[in-house]
Amino acid sequence: MNKRFSLVLAPLALLASQVHAAVPADVTTAITDMKADGLTVATAVLVAVIAVSAVKFIRRGISG
């Protein structure tokens, strides 16, 4: 069973390394830019959630 498993995994590992080597630099740059944009959006959403929570907390304290 282990021999069959290794016979399947060896070509897949070779294929994966070849696919990784064929990625153009433009694609890598685009992925990096998307990561930065995603981080910016996630930060904005986190700040908005904190602001809404703070407003609710303050309103609860004023009325209660």
PDB file of N, CA, C and O in Angstrom:
ATOM      1  N   MET A   1       0.820  -1.187   0.000  1.00  0.00           N
ATOM      2  CA  MET A   1       0.000   0.000   0.000  1.00  0.00           C
ATOM      3  C   MET A   1       0.866   1.255   0.000  1.00  0.00           C
ATOM      4  O   MET A   1       0.558   2.221  -0.697  1.00  0.00           O
ATOM      5  N   ASN A   2       1.958   1.245   0.784  1.00  0.00           N
ATOM      6  CA  ASN A   2       2.829   2.408   0.854  1.00  0.00           C
ATOM      7  C   ASN A   2       3.557   2.655  -0.467  1.00  0.00           C
ATOM      8  O   ASN A   2       3.812   3.802  -0.834  1.00  0.00           O
ATOM      9  N   LYS A   3       3.890   1.575  -1.179  1.00  0.00           N
ATOM     10  CA  LYS A   3       4.563   1.742  -2.469  1.00  0.00           C
ATOM     11  C   LYS A   3       3.641   2.418  -3.471  1.00  0.00           C
ATOM     12  O   LYS A   3       4.070   3.299  -4.216  1.00  0.00           O
ATOM     13  N   ARG A   4       2.391   2.015  -3.493  1.00  0.00           N
ATOM     14  CA  ARG A   4       1.427   2.645  -4.406  1.00  0.00           C
ATOM     15  C   ARG A   4       1.232   4.119  -4.053  1.00  0.00           C
ATOM     16  O   ARG A   4       1.140   4.975  -4.932  1.00  0.00           O
ATOM     17  N   PHE A   5       1.173   4.392  -2.776  1.00  0.00           N
ATOM     18  CA  PHE A   5       0.995   5.767  -2.312  1.00  0.00           C
ATOM     19  C   PHE A   5       2.176   6.632  -2.741  1.00  0.00           C
ATOM     20  O   PHE A   5       1.988   7.753  -3.211  1.00  0.00           O
ATOM     21  N   SER A   6       3.384   6.117  -2.580  1.00  0.00           N
ATOM     22  CA  SER A   6       4.568   6.890  -2.956  1.00  0.00           C
ATOM     23  C   SER A   6       4.683   7.008  -4.478  1.00  0.00           C
ATOM     24  O   SER A   6       5.209   8.004  -4.976  1.00  0.00           O
ATOM     25  N   LEU A   7       4.206   6.018  -5.217  1.00  0.00           N
ATOM     26  CA  LEU A   7       4.240   6.101  -6.673  1.00  0.00           C
ATOM     27  C   LEU A   7       3.276   7.172  -7.192  1.00  0.00           C
ATOM     28  O   LEU A   7       3.492   7.740  -8.262  1.00  0.00           O
ATOM     29  N   VAL A   8       2.242   7.437  -6.452  1.00  0.00           N
ATOM     30  CA  VAL A   8       1.297   8.487  -6.838  1.00  0.00           C
ATOM     31  C   VAL A   8       1.818   9.853  -6.403  1.00  0.00           C
ATOM     32  O   VAL A   8       1.701  10.824  -7.151  1.00  0.00           O
ATOM     33  N   LEU A   9       2.382   9.938  -5.221  1.00  0.00           N
ATOM     34  CA  LEU A   9       2.807  11.227  -4.676  1.00  0.00           C
ATOM     35  C   LEU A   9       4.058  11.781  -5.344  1.00  0.00           C
ATOM     36  O   LEU A   9       4.183  12.998  -5.477  1.00  0.00           O
ATOM     37  N   ALA A  10       4.972  10.943  -5.762  1.00  0.00           N
ATOM     38  CA  ALA A  10       6.214  11.436  -6.364  1.00  0.00           C
ATOM     39  C   ALA A  10       5.960  12.261  -7.627  1.00  0.00           C
ATOM     40  O   ALA A  10       6.496  13.363  -7.733  1.00  0.00           O
ATOM     41  N   PRO A  11       5.175  11.783  -8.579  1.00  0.00           N
ATOM     42  CA  PRO A  11       4.905  12.618  -9.757  1.00  0.00           C
ATOM     43  C   PRO A  11       4.118  13.884  -9.420  1.00  0.00           C
ATOM     44  O   PRO A  11       4.326  14.927 -10.040  1.00  0.00           O
ATOM     45  N   LEU A  12       3.223  13.797  -8.448  1.00  0.00           N
ATOM     46  CA  LEU A  12       2.461  14.978  -8.055  1.00  0.00           C
ATOM     47  C   LEU A  12       3.374  16.038  -7.442  1.00  0.00           C
ATOM     48  O   LEU A  12       3.192  17.230  -7.689  1.00  0.00           O
ATOM     49  N   ALA A  13       4.339  15.619  -6.656  1.00  0.00           N
ATOM     50  CA  ALA A  13       5.279  16.566  -6.059  1.00  0.00           C
ATOM     51  C   ALA A  13       6.133  17.210  -7.138  1.00  0.00           C
ATOM     52  O   ALA A  13       6.414  18.407  -7.080  1.00  0.00           O
ATOM     53  N   LEU A  14       6.542  16.425  -8.115  1.00  0.00           N
ATOM     54  CA  LEU A  14       7.322  16.974  -9.229  1.00  0.00           C
ATOM     55  C   LEU A  14       6.503  17.981 -10.017  1.00  0.00           C
ATOM     56  O   LEU A  14       7.001  19.041 -10.397  1.00  0.00           O
ATOM     57  N   LEU A  15       5.261  17.649 -10.255  1.00  0.00           N
ATOM     58  CA  LEU A  15       4.377  18.547 -10.995  1.00  0.00           C
ATOM     59  C   LEU A  15       4.148  19.838 -10.221  1.00  0.00           C
ATOM     60  O   LEU A  15       4.129  20.919 -10.809  1.00  0.00           O
ATOM     61  N   ALA A  16       3.977  19.735  -8.927  1.00  0.00           N
ATOM     62  CA  ALA A  16       3.749  20.924  -8.108  1.00  0.00           C
ATOM     63  C   ALA A  16       4.955  21.849  -8.134  1.00  0.00           C
ATOM     64  O   ALA A  16       4.789  23.068  -8.193  1.00  0.00           O
ATOM     65  N   SER A  17       6.145  21.308  -8.093  1.00  0.00           N
ATOM     66  CA  SER A  17       7.336  22.161  -8.122  1.00  0.00           C
ATOM     67  C   SER A  17       7.494  22.820  -9.491  1.00  0.00           C
ATOM     68  O   SER A  17       7.954  23.960  -9.568  1.00  0.00           O
ATOM     69  N   GLN A  18       7.125  22.135 -10.568  1.00  0.00           N
ATOM     70  CA  GLN A  18       7.211  22.727 -11.894  1.00  0.00           C
ATOM     71  C   GLN A  18       6.159  23.814 -12.076  1.00  0.00           C
ATOM     72  O   GLN A  18       6.429  24.829 -12.718  1.00  0.00           O
ATOM     73  N   VAL A  19       4.988  23.622 -11.534  1.00  0.00           N
ATOM     74  CA  VAL A  19       3.938  24.617 -11.645  1.00  0.00           C
ATOM     75  C   VAL A  19       4.336  25.873 -10.883  1.00  0.00           C
ATOM     76  O   VAL A  19       4.098  26.985 -11.354  1.00  0.00           O
ATOM     77  N   HIS A  20       4.931  25.707  -9.728  1.00  0.00           N
ATOM     78  CA  HIS A  20       5.362  26.857  -8.932  1.00  0.00           C
ATOM     79  C   HIS A  20       6.457  27.634  -9.655  1.00  0.00           C
ATOM     80  O   HIS A  20       6.497  28.861  -9.567  1.00  0.00           O
ATOM     81  N   ALA A  21       7.323  26.961 -10.350  1.00  0.00           N
ATOM     82  CA  ALA A  21       8.425  27.627 -11.036  1.00  0.00           C
ATOM     83  C   ALA A  21       7.941  28.393 -12.267  1.00  0.00           C
ATOM     84  O   ALA A  21       8.641  29.290 -12.737  1.00  0.00           O
ATOM     85  N   ALA A  22       6.768  28.065 -12.798  1.00  0.00           N
ATOM     86  CA  ALA A  22       6.297  28.684 -14.033  1.00  0.00           C
ATOM     87  C   ALA A  22       5.481  29.955 -13.803  1.00  0.00           C
ATOM     88  O   ALA A  22       4.986  30.549 -14.761  1.00  0.00           O
ATOM     89  N   VAL A  23       5.334  30.383 -12.538  1.00  0.00           N
ATOM     90  CA  VAL A  23       4.529  31.571 -12.243  1.00  0.00           C
ATOM     91  C   VAL A  23       5.322  32.817 -12.633  1.00  0.00           C
ATOM     92  O   VAL A  23       6.438  33.015 -12.154  1.00  0.00           O
ATOM     93  N   PRO A  24       4.755  33.655 -13.498  1.00  0.00           N
ATOM     94  CA  PRO A  24       5.452  34.877 -13.894  1.00  0.00           C
ATOM     95  C   PRO A  24       5.556  35.873 -12.738  1.00  0.00           C
ATOM     96  O   PRO A  24       4.790  35.810 -11.776  1.00  0.00           O
ATOM     97  N   ALA A  25       6.491  36.770 -12.849  1.00  0.00           N
ATOM     98  CA  ALA A  25       6.708  37.763 -11.799  1.00  0.00           C
ATOM     99  C   ALA A  25       5.513  38.699 -11.671  1.00  0.00           C
ATOM    100  O   ALA A  25       5.216  39.165 -10.571  1.00  0.00           O
ATOM    101  N   ASP A  26       4.823  38.981 -12.772  1.00  0.00           N
ATOM    102  CA  ASP A  26       3.651  39.849 -12.721  1.00  0.00           C
ATOM    103  C   ASP A  26       2.550  39.253 -11.842  1.00  0.00           C
ATOM    104  O   ASP A  26       1.862  39.975 -11.121  1.00  0.00           O
ATOM    105  N   VAL A  27       2.394  37.947 -11.909  1.00  0.00           N
ATOM    106  CA  VAL A  27       1.377  37.280 -11.104  1.00  0.00           C
ATOM    107  C   VAL A  27       1.746  37.377  -9.624  1.00  0.00           C
ATOM    108  O   VAL A  27       0.888  37.644  -8.782  1.00  0.00           O
ATOM    109  N   THR A  28       3.001  37.163  -9.318  1.00  0.00           N
ATOM    110  CA  THR A  28       3.460  37.268  -7.937  1.00  0.00           C
ATOM    111  C   THR A  28       3.240  38.680  -7.403  1.00  0.00           C
ATOM    112  O   THR A  28       2.810  38.862  -6.264  1.00  0.00           O
ATOM    113  N   THR A  29       3.535  39.667  -8.228  1.00  0.00           N
ATOM    114  CA  THR A  29       3.327  41.060  -7.828  1.00  0.00           C
ATOM    115  C   THR A  29       1.844  41.342  -7.608  1.00  0.00           C
ATOM    116  O   THR A  29       1.475  42.017  -6.647  1.00  0.00           O
ATOM    117  N   ALA A  30       1.006  40.835  -8.482  1.00  0.00           N
ATOM    118  CA  ALA A  30      -0.437  41.043  -8.344  1.00  0.00           C
ATOM    119  C   ALA A  30      -0.968  40.399  -7.065  1.00  0.00           C
ATOM    120  O   ALA A  30      -1.808  40.981  -6.378  1.00  0.00           O
ATOM    121  N   ILE A  31      -0.489  39.220  -6.751  1.00  0.00           N
ATOM    122  CA  ILE A  31      -0.919  38.534  -5.529  1.00  0.00           C
ATOM    123  C   ILE A  31      -0.470  39.325  -4.305  1.00  0.00           C
ATOM    124  O   ILE A  31      -1.224  39.456  -3.341  1.00  0.00           O
ATOM    125  N   THR A  32       0.736  39.846  -4.336  1.00  0.00           N
ATOM    126  CA  THR A  32       1.228  40.659  -3.225  1.00  0.00           C
ATOM    127  C   THR A  32       0.392  41.920  -3.065  1.00  0.00           C
ATOM    128  O   THR A  32       0.066  42.315  -1.945  1.00  0.00           O
ATOM    129  N   ASP A  33       0.043  42.554  -4.186  1.00  0.00           N
ATOM    130  CA  ASP A  33      -0.802  43.751  -4.131  1.00  0.00           C
ATOM    131  C   ASP A  33      -2.181  43.429  -3.580  1.00  0.00           C
ATOM    132  O   ASP A  33      -2.730  44.201  -2.794  1.00  0.00           O
ATOM    133  N   MET A  34      -2.750  42.289  -3.987  1.00  0.00           N
ATOM    134  CA  MET A  34      -4.054  41.883  -3.476  1.00  0.00           C
ATOM    135  C   MET A  34      -3.993  41.627  -1.976  1.00  0.00           C
ATOM    136  O   MET A  34      -4.936  41.934  -1.246  1.00  0.00           O
ATOM    137  N   LYS A  35      -2.881  41.065  -1.521  1.00  0.00           N
ATOM    138  CA  LYS A  35      -2.717  40.813  -0.091  1.00  0.00           C
ATOM    139  C   LYS A  35      -2.717  42.133   0.672  1.00  0.00           C
ATOM    140  O   LYS A  35      -3.357  42.248   1.718  1.00  0.00           O
ATOM    141  N   ALA A  36      -2.003  43.126   0.153  1.00  0.00           N
ATOM    142  CA  ALA A  36      -1.965  44.437   0.803  1.00  0.00           C
ATOM    143  C   ALA A  36      -3.345  45.093   0.788  1.00  0.00           C
ATOM    144  O   ALA A  36      -3.765  45.678   1.786  1.00  0.00           O
ATOM    145  N   ASP A  37      -4.045  45.000  -0.331  1.00  0.00           N
ATOM    146  CA  ASP A  37      -5.393  45.570  -0.415  1.00  0.00           C
ATOM    147  C   ASP A  37      -6.349  44.871   0.545  1.00  0.00           C
ATOM    148  O   ASP A  37      -7.167  45.521   1.196  1.00  0.00           O
ATOM    149  N   GLY A  38      -6.248  43.563   0.630  1.00  0.00           N
ATOM    150  CA  GLY A  38      -7.094  42.804   1.547  1.00  0.00           C
ATOM    151  C   GLY A  38      -6.834  43.182   2.993  1.00  0.00           C
ATOM    152  O   GLY A  38      -7.764  43.269   3.795  1.00  0.00           O
ATOM    153  N   LEU A  39      -5.586  43.404   3.323  1.00  0.00           N
ATOM    154  CA  LEU A  39      -5.234  43.818   4.683  1.00  0.00           C
ATOM    155  C   LEU A  39      -5.809  45.194   4.990  1.00  0.00           C
ATOM    156  O   LEU A  39      -6.276  45.445   6.101  1.00  0.00           O
ATOM    157  N   THR A  40      -5.774  46.088   3.999  1.00  0.00           N
ATOM    158  CA  THR A  40      -6.350  47.427   4.178  1.00  0.00           C
ATOM    159  C   THR A  40      -7.856  47.340   4.403  1.00  0.00           C
ATOM    160  O   THR A  40      -8.388  48.005   5.292  1.00  0.00           O
ATOM    161  N   VAL A  41      -8.539  46.536   3.616  1.00  0.00           N
ATOM    162  CA  VAL A  41      -9.988  46.381   3.763  1.00  0.00           C
ATOM    163  C   VAL A  41     -10.322  45.739   5.102  1.00  0.00           C
ATOM    164  O   VAL A  41     -11.253  46.171   5.781  1.00  0.00           O
ATOM    165  N   ALA A  42      -9.577  44.721   5.484  1.00  0.00           N
ATOM    166  CA  ALA A  42      -9.832  44.050   6.762  1.00  0.00           C
ATOM    167  C   ALA A  42      -9.619  45.011   7.930  1.00  0.00           C
ATOM    168  O   ALA A  42     -10.373  44.979   8.902  1.00  0.00           O
ATOM    169  N   THR A  43      -8.606  45.858   7.842  1.00  0.00           N
ATOM    170  CA  THR A  43      -8.360  46.841   8.891  1.00  0.00           C
ATOM    171  C   THR A  43      -9.504  47.841   8.972  1.00  0.00           C
ATOM    172  O   THR A  43      -9.942  48.201  10.064  1.00  0.00           O
ATOM    173  N   ALA A  44      -9.990  48.290   7.813  1.00  0.00           N
ATOM    174  CA  ALA A  44     -11.114  49.241   7.800  1.00  0.00           C
ATOM    175  C   ALA A  44     -12.361  48.615   8.407  1.00  0.00           C
ATOM    176  O   ALA A  44     -13.079  49.280   9.155  1.00  0.00           O
ATOM    177  N   VAL A  45     -12.630  47.366   8.106  1.00  0.00           N
ATOM    178  CA  VAL A  45     -13.809  46.683   8.660  1.00  0.00           C
ATOM    179  C   VAL A  45     -13.650  46.529  10.170  1.00  0.00           C
ATOM    180  O   VAL A  45     -14.609  46.733  10.914  1.00  0.00           O
ATOM    181  N   LEU A  46     -12.462  46.176  10.627  1.00  0.00           N
ATOM    182  CA  LEU A  46     -12.222  46.016  12.053  1.00  0.00           C
ATOM    183  C   LEU A  46     -12.422  47.341  12.790  1.00  0.00           C
ATOM    184  O   LEU A  46     -13.035  47.371  13.858  1.00  0.00           O
ATOM    185  N   VAL A  47     -11.911  48.431  12.226  1.00  0.00           N
ATOM    186  CA  VAL A  47     -12.087  49.750  12.836  1.00  0.00           C
ATOM    187  C   VAL A  47     -13.563  50.124  12.877  1.00  0.00           C
ATOM    188  O   VAL A  47     -14.026  50.685  13.870  1.00  0.00           O
ATOM    189  N   ALA A  48     -14.309  49.824  11.817  1.00  0.00           N
ATOM    190  CA  ALA A  48     -15.738  50.129  11.782  1.00  0.00           C
ATOM    191  C   ALA A  48     -16.489  49.327  12.839  1.00  0.00           C
ATOM    192  O   ALA A  48     -17.368  49.871  13.506  1.00  0.00           O
ATOM    193  N   VAL A  49     -16.170  48.069  13.003  1.00  0.00           N
ATOM    194  CA  VAL A  49     -16.833  47.237  14.009  1.00  0.00           C
ATOM    195  C   VAL A  49     -16.532  47.769  15.407  1.00  0.00           C
ATOM    196  O   VAL A  49     -17.423  47.824  16.255  1.00  0.00           O
ATOM    197  N   ILE A  50     -15.297  48.157  15.649  1.00  0.00           N
ATOM    198  CA  ILE A  50     -14.928  48.712  16.959  1.00  0.00           C
ATOM    199  C   ILE A  50     -15.662  50.025  17.200  1.00  0.00           C
ATOM    200  O   ILE A  50     -16.125  50.278  18.312  1.00  0.00           O
ATOM    201  N   ALA A  51     -15.773  50.858  16.177  1.00  0.00           N
ATOM    202  CA  ALA A  51     -16.475  52.139  16.330  1.00  0.00           C
ATOM    203  C   ALA A  51     -17.949  51.918  16.643  1.00  0.00           C
ATOM    204  O   ALA A  51     -18.494  52.574  17.530  1.00  0.00           O
ATOM    205  N   VAL A  52     -18.598  51.010  15.934  1.00  0.00           N
ATOM    206  CA  VAL A  52     -20.014  50.726  16.194  1.00  0.00           C
ATOM    207  C   VAL A  52     -20.187  50.168  17.602  1.00  0.00           C
ATOM    208  O   VAL A  52     -21.126  50.543  18.305  1.00  0.00           O
ATOM    209  N   SER A  53     -19.306  49.289  18.015  1.00  0.00           N
ATOM    210  CA  SER A  53     -19.387  48.734  19.369  1.00  0.00           C
ATOM    211  C   SER A  53     -19.192  49.824  20.414  1.00  0.00           C
ATOM    212  O   SER A  53     -19.880  49.833  21.436  1.00  0.00           O
ATOM    213  N   ALA A  54     -18.270  50.736  20.171  1.00  0.00           N
ATOM    214  CA  ALA A  54     -18.026  51.819  21.115  1.00  0.00           C
ATOM    215  C   ALA A  54     -19.249  52.728  21.227  1.00  0.00           C
ATOM    216  O   ALA A  54     -19.622  53.134  22.327  1.00  0.00           O
ATOM    217  N   VAL A  55     -19.872  53.046  20.098  1.00  0.00           N
ATOM    218  CA  VAL A  55     -21.065  53.889  20.121  1.00  0.00           C
ATOM    219  C   VAL A  55     -22.191  53.193  20.886  1.00  0.00           C
ATOM    220  O   VAL A  55     -22.872  53.832  21.688  1.00  0.00           O
ATOM    221  N   LYS A  56     -22.396  51.913  20.656  1.00  0.00           N
ATOM    222  CA  LYS A  56     -23.429  51.169  21.387  1.00  0.00           C
ATOM    223  C   LYS A  56     -23.134  51.140  22.880  1.00  0.00           C
ATOM    224  O   LYS A  56     -24.037  51.291  23.702  1.00  0.00           O
ATOM    225  N   PHE A  57     -21.875  50.948  23.222  1.00  0.00           N
ATOM    226  CA  PHE A  57     -21.474  50.908  24.630  1.00  0.00           C
ATOM    227  C   PHE A  57     -21.716  52.256  25.308  1.00  0.00           C
ATOM    228  O   PHE A  57     -22.200  52.309  26.438  1.00  0.00           O
ATOM    229  N   ILE A  58     -21.377  53.339  24.616  1.00  0.00           N
ATOM    230  CA  ILE A  58     -21.577  54.689  25.171  1.00  0.00           C
ATOM    231  C   ILE A  58     -23.062  54.978  25.328  1.00  0.00           C
ATOM    232  O   ILE A  58     -23.481  55.517  26.352  1.00  0.00           O
ATOM    233  N   ARG A  59     -23.869  54.624  24.318  1.00  0.00           N
ATOM    234  CA  ARG A  59     -25.318  54.854  24.399  1.00  0.00           C
ATOM    235  C   ARG A  59     -25.931  54.080  25.563  1.00  0.00           C
ATOM    236  O   ARG A  59     -26.800  54.597  26.265  1.00  0.00           O
ATOM    237  N   ARG A  60     -25.488  52.867  25.766  1.00  0.00           N
ATOM    238  CA  ARG A  60     -25.991  52.044  26.861  1.00  0.00           C
ATOM    239  C   ARG A  60     -25.628  52.683  28.202  1.00  0.00           C
ATOM    240  O   ARG A  60     -26.423  52.661  29.142  1.00  0.00           O
ATOM    241  N   GLY A  61     -24.420  53.255  28.283  1.00  0.00           N
ATOM    242  CA  GLY A  61     -23.986  53.893  29.521  1.00  0.00           C
ATOM    243  C   GLY A  61     -24.732  55.184  29.795  1.00  0.00           C
ATOM    244  O   GLY A  61     -25.010  55.497  30.953  1.00  0.00           O
ATOM    245  N   ILE A  62     -25.065  55.943  28.757  1.00  0.00           N
ATOM    246  CA  ILE A  62     -25.768  57.214  28.932  1.00  0.00           C
ATOM    247  C   ILE A  62     -27.223  56.981  29.338  1.00  0.00           C
ATOM    248  O   ILE A  62     -27.740  57.654  30.230  1.00  0.00           O
ATOM    249  N   SER A  63     -27.879  56.024  28.680  1.00  0.00           N
ATOM    250  CA  SER A  63     -29.310  55.821  28.939  1.00  0.00           C
ATOM    251  C   SER A  63     -29.562  54.958  30.173  1.00  0.00           C
ATOM    252  O   SER A  63     -30.676  54.957  30.698  1.00  0.00           O
ATOM    253  N   GLY A  64     -28.585  54.246  30.635  1.00  0.00           N
ATOM    254  CA  GLY A  64     -28.829  53.284  31.685  1.00  0.00           C
ATOM    255  C   GLY A  64     -28.527  53.771  33.024  1.00  0.00           C
ATOM    256  O   GLY A  64     -28.696  53.039  34.000  1.00  0.00           O
TER     257      GLY A  64
END
